């Protein structure tokens, strides 16, 4: 709904607020408050109102975004009691939140810019869960099977956000609760992609909770029959983001970290790292940016095969328990998601649309 159609509501709210302030300033009103609430009654009333407003907008207070993100990462890294299994690699993780008054714009619904702060928190939980084993092993020195250039590179293995987009579908009303379903979408030779769906709270009923087995699925028998229900009708917005793994300035193939995290099915003999057969893969990064391409003395295909073979033996000695989730299942899902991710990557061509010369003008942020 446009701002023009809500001008009456905006004017009414502003008029009411100023009226309350004006009435509270009247001597008779102040005397009444003083008699019943004491000499500091009016100040205390304002303080209570300010406290209530702050509590309703707690997630928007300075520093709370950092707490929310760090809490999600820290919990998944250090306190998550259940280990994620390969068959749940593409399963979504739910993060709950609500639209505060501070998040609302002049249209009285969630401001477009505030979606990204909530999405940061949702992705922090998911990526923390995915990388907690792999990055920890690599940073402890478990680099068996990696190319010499990678092991010799200086720096710590880290994860960095490389791009994010958001497509808005429906508005979120003031104080409305919502859930963010975030899951791994795909990966290629450089990027790991995730997709997030912001949906109405409680609209989707999970069958089970892989990392929280003590929770019961909320689907009832009658609801379980509605498998063909169009879930998109519950979506407020959808976001796609991509991350890159780094060791210092060197880019690490995401599959190396996923394998170190024990999240992949057993690798078939002769299968190398991405790119493999993806015809929809985005434009390849420069050869020197991936560990599989760090050696100029041999062909890229030979390096990929050698590194993949070594990783297969070094990544995990624990017997697999997911016989129903095969490498082909994983690869088919990865390629399906990669087709979507390739369109997201194609938007990078917009970098070339920067124009100089004649401009329309230059204006400050405040004046």
ABEGO torsion letter per residue (X at the ends): XBAAAAAAAAAAAAAAAAAAAAAAABAAAAAAAAAAAEAAAAAAAAAAAAAAAAAAAAAABBGAAAAAAAAAAAAAAAABABBBBAAAAABBBBBBBBBBAAABBAAGBBBAAAAAAAAAAAAAAAAAAAAAAAAAAAAAGBABGBBAAAAABBEBBBBBBAEBBBBBABBBBBGBBBBBBBBBABBBAABBBBBBBBBBBGABBBABBAABAABBBABBAAAAABAABBAAAABABBBBBBBBBBBEABBBBAAAAAAAAGABBBBBBGBBBOBBABAABBBBBBAAABAAAABAABBAAAAAAAAAAAAAAAABABBBABAABBAAAAAAAAAAAAAAAAAAAAAAAAAAABBBEBBAEBBBAAX
